[in-house]
Amino acid sequence: MTGALWELFFQGVWITVQLMVYSAALAAAVAFGVGMARTSRFRIVRFLSGAYMEIFRGMSALVLMFWLFFALPLLGWQLAGVWAGTLALGLSYGAYGSEVVRGALQAVAPAQREAAVALSFSPWQRMRKVILPQAVPEMLPPFNNLLIELLKCTALASLLSVGELTFQAKLARLSTGQSAQVYGIILVLYFVIAFAVTRVMRLLERRAKASVGRAPEPSGGRIPRTLSATGREPLATGGRKP
């Protein structure tokens, strides 16, 4: 592999990371907006947000990407390939993420909501100061999975001639004819990016749990220990007292 081909790969990595970040930012905004709307006390708000979730969750991200790039110009709007890919991925994965947000918000203990009401918090104050801080740590692990899936789906943008990693790999393969070596390299590059993303998300998860006074989950498959009913001897959860 020559230096020029490695330059192609690094350019592809940069475009891939940009596409992932832009799409993830849009998806996060959509997920929080739609997910919070699905817990609204107004039925029309719940209906509209649920309709959005069902429609975009059921659509093919690839077909939506094609529609934004090839069909939208017929209505007078021309999008660059990067932005068509960003919109398609962000709107699709935002719909998936909205279910994560809704589930995490509804998993907060009712006693916490009642305590916020007793303190005369407004609905927005209850959401911002009580519910969201406890729900966010529960959202981060599934968000990590969605972000890795989003990273892998950035390869769809290569069909719009966006110069991301998969598109650059096609150029490198046509130039060298070495399919196994070229695609083996980009498999490793995708793994490296995904591994870095996972480490960052786990760091955010630990900090989010620490901010609400929760200890991080034990590593290595160890069983967490809790105090017995008398508060004297720590016992393994689900075990019997010796």
C-alpha positions as CSV (number, residue, x, y, z in Angstrom):
1,M,0.0,0.0,0.0
2,T,1.4,3.4,-1.0
3,G,1.3,6.6,0.9
4,A,-1.3,8.0,-1.5
5,L,-3.7,5.1,-0.7
6,W,-3.2,5.6,3.1
7,E,-4.0,9.2,2.5
8,L,-7.3,8.1,0.9
9,F,-8.1,6.0,4.0
10,F,-7.4,8.8,6.4
11,Q,-9.5,11.2,4.4
12,G,-12.3,8.6,4.5
13,V,-11.9,8.2,8.2
14,W,-12.3,12.0,8.7
15,I,-15.4,12.2,6.5
16,T,-16.9,9.1,8.3
17,V,-16.3,10.7,11.7
18,Q,-17.8,13.9,10.6
19,L,-20.9,12.2,9.2
20,M,-21.3,10.1,12.4
21,V,-21.0,13.2,14.6
22,Y,-23.4,15.3,12.6
23,S,-25.9,12.5,12.4
24,A,-25.6,11.6,16.1
25,A,-26.2,15.3,17.1
26,L,-29.4,15.4,15.0
27,A,-30.5,12.0,16.2
28,A,-29.9,13.0,19.9
29,A,-32.0,16.2,19.4
30,V,-34.8,14.2,17.7
31,A,-34.6,11.4,20.3
32,F,-34.9,13.7,23.3
33,G,-37.6,15.9,21.7
34,V,-39.8,13.0,20.5
35,G,-39.1,10.8,23.6
36,M,-40.0,13.6,26.0
37,A,-43.1,14.4,23.9
38,R,-44.2,10.8,24.2
39,T,-44.5,11.2,28.0
40,S,-46.6,14.4,27.6
41,R,-49.9,14.7,29.4
42,F,-51.5,16.0,26.2
43,R,-52.9,13.3,24.0
44,I,-52.3,15.1,20.7
45,V,-48.6,15.6,21.5
46,R,-48.3,11.8,22.4
47,F,-50.1,10.9,19.2
48,L,-47.9,13.1,16.9
49,S,-44.7,12.0,18.5
50,G,-45.7,8.4,18.3
51,A,-46.7,8.7,14.7
52,Y,-43.2,10.2,13.9
53,M,-41.5,7.3,15.8
54,E,-43.5,4.6,13.9
55,I,-43.0,6.2,10.5
56,F,-39.3,6.9,10.6
57,R,-38.5,3.7,12.6
58,G,-40.3,1.7,9.8
59,M,-38.5,3.4,6.9
60,S,-35.4,2.2,5.3
61,A,-32.6,4.7,6.0
62,L,-31.1,3.9,2.5
63,V,-34.3,4.6,0.7
64,L,-34.8,7.8,2.7
65,M,-31.3,8.8,1.8
66,F,-32.0,8.3,-1.9
67,W,-35.2,10.2,-1.7
68,L,-33.5,13.2,0.0
69,F,-30.7,13.2,-2.6
70,F,-32.5,12.3,-5.8
71,A,-36.2,13.2,-5.3
72,L,-36.1,16.3,-3.1
73,P,-34.5,18.4,-5.9
74,L,-37.8,17.9,-7.9
75,L,-39.4,20.0,-5.1
76,G,-36.8,22.7,-5.4
77,W,-34.3,21.7,-2.8
78,Q,-30.9,20.3,-3.6
79,L,-28.9,18.7,-0.8
80,A,-25.2,17.8,-0.9
81,G,-24.6,14.0,-0.3
82,V,-23.2,14.6,3.1
83,W,-26.3,16.5,4.3
84,A,-28.7,14.0,2.7
85,G,-26.9,11.2,4.5
86,T,-26.9,13.2,7.8
87,L,-30.6,13.9,7.6
88,A,-31.5,10.3,6.7
89,L,-29.4,8.8,9.4
90,G,-30.3,11.4,12.0
91,L,-34.0,11.2,11.5
92,S,-34.0,7.4,11.4
93,Y,-31.8,6.8,14.4
94,G,-33.6,9.6,16.3
95,A,-36.8,7.6,16.0
96,Y,-35.0,4.6,17.5
97,G,-33.5,6.7,20.3
98,S,-36.8,8.3,21.2
99,E,-38.0,4.9,22.5
100,V,-34.8,4.7,24.6
101,V,-35.6,8.2,26.1
102,R,-39.2,7.3,26.7
103,G,-38.4,4.1,28.5
104,A,-35.7,5.7,30.7
105,L,-38.0,8.6,31.7
106,Q,-40.8,6.2,32.6
107,A,-38.4,4.0,34.6
108,V,-37.7,6.8,37.1
109,A,-39.4,5.9,40.4
110,P,-42.8,7.5,40.9
111,A,-41.7,8.6,44.4
112,Q,-39.2,10.9,42.8
113,R,-41.9,12.6,40.8
114,E,-44.1,12.9,43.8
115,A,-41.3,14.4,45.8
116,A,-40.7,17.0,43.1
117,V,-44.4,17.9,43.1
118,A,-44.3,18.2,46.9
119,L,-41.5,20.8,46.4
120,S,-43.8,22.8,44.1
121,F,-41.5,22.3,41.1
122,S,-43.0,23.2,37.7
123,P,-43.3,20.4,35.1
124,W,-40.1,21.7,33.4
125,Q,-38.2,21.9,36.7
126,R,-39.3,18.3,37.6
127,M,-38.0,17.1,34.2
128,R,-34.7,19.1,34.3
129,K,-33.8,18.7,38.0
130,V,-35.2,15.4,39.0
131,I,-36.2,13.1,36.2
132,L,-33.6,13.7,33.5
133,P,-30.5,13.4,35.8
134,Q,-31.7,10.0,36.9
135,A,-32.8,8.8,33.5
136,V,-29.7,9.8,31.5
137,P,-27.5,7.1,33.0
138,E,-30.0,4.5,31.9
139,M,-30.0,5.9,28.4
140,L,-26.3,5.8,27.8
141,P,-25.7,2.0,27.3
142,P,-28.4,1.7,24.6
143,F,-27.3,5.0,23.1
144,N,-23.8,3.5,22.8
145,N,-25.2,0.6,20.8
146,L,-27.2,2.9,18.5
147,L,-24.1,5.1,18.0
148,I,-22.1,2.1,16.9
149,E,-24.9,1.0,14.5
150,L,-25.0,4.6,13.2
151,L,-21.2,4.5,12.6
152,K,-21.6,1.4,10.5
153,C,-24.5,2.8,8.6
154,T,-22.4,5.8,7.5
155,A,-21.2,3.4,4.8
156,L,-24.6,3.9,3.0
157,A,-23.5,7.4,2.1
158,S,-20.9,5.9,-0.2
159,L,-23.8,5.2,-2.6
160,L,-24.2,9.0,-2.9
161,S,-20.5,9.4,-3.8
162,V,-19.7,10.8,-0.4
163,G,-16.0,10.3,0.2
164,E,-16.3,8.4,3.5
165,L,-14.3,5.3,4.4
166,T,-16.1,2.7,2.3
167,F,-16.1,5.0,-0.8
168,Q,-12.4,5.6,-0.5
169,A,-11.9,1.8,-0.1
170,K,-13.7,1.3,-3.4
171,L,-11.3,3.7,-5.0
172,A,-8.3,2.0,-3.4
173,R,-9.5,-1.5,-4.6
174,L,-10.0,-0.3,-8.2
175,S,-6.5,1.2,-8.1
176,T,-4.7,-1.8,-6.6
177,G,-7.0,-4.8,-7.3
178,Q,-6.3,-6.0,-3.8
179,S,-9.8,-6.5,-2.4
180,A,-8.8,-8.6,0.7
181,Q,-6.1,-6.2,1.9
182,V,-8.2,-3.1,1.3
183,Y,-11.4,-4.3,2.9
184,G,-9.4,-5.9,5.7
185,I,-7.9,-2.5,6.5
186,I,-11.2,-0.7,6.6
187,L,-12.6,-3.4,8.8
188,V,-9.9,-2.6,11.3
189,L,-10.4,1.1,11.0
190,Y,-14.1,0.8,11.7
191,F,-13.3,-1.3,14.7
192,V,-10.8,1.3,16.0
193,I,-13.4,4.1,15.6
194,A,-16.1,2.0,17.3
195,F,-13.8,1.0,20.2
196,A,-12.9,4.7,20.8
197,V,-16.6,5.7,20.7
198,T,-17.4,2.9,23.2
199,R,-14.7,4.0,25.7
200,V,-15.9,7.6,25.5
201,M,-19.5,6.5,26.1
202,R,-18.6,4.4,29.1
203,L,-16.7,7.3,30.6
204,L,-19.8,9.5,30.2
205,E,-21.9,6.7,31.7
206,R,-19.6,6.5,34.8
207,R,-19.7,10.3,35.2
208,A,-23.5,10.4,34.8
209,K,-24.0,7.8,37.5
210,A,-21.5,9.5,39.8
211,S,-23.4,12.8,39.4
212,V,-26.5,11.2,40.9
213,G,-24.6,9.3,43.6
214,R,-24.6,5.9,41.9
215,A,-21.6,3.7,42.0
216,P,-20.5,2.2,38.6
217,E,-21.5,-1.4,37.9
218,P,-18.8,-3.9,38.9
219,S,-16.6,-5.2,36.1
220,G,-15.6,-8.8,35.4
221,G,-19.0,-10.2,35.9
222,R,-18.9,-9.9,39.8
223,I,-22.1,-9.9,41.7
224,P,-22.9,-6.6,43.3
225,R,-23.1,-6.6,47.1
226,T,-25.8,-5.0,49.2
227,L,-26.5,-4.6,52.9
228,S,-28.8,-7.0,54.6
229,A,-32.0,-5.9,56.1
230,T,-30.3,-5.2,59.5
231,G,-27.6,-3.1,57.8
232,R,-24.8,-5.2,59.3
233,E,-23.4,-7.8,56.9
234,P,-23.1,-7.2,53.2
235,L,-24.7,-10.0,51.3
236,A,-24.5,-11.0,47.6
237,T,-27.7,-10.1,45.8
238,G,-29.9,-13.2,45.6
239,G,-27.6,-15.3,47.8
240,R,-28.2,-16.8,51.3
241,K,-26.7,-15.7,54.5
242,P,-23.9,-18.1,55.6
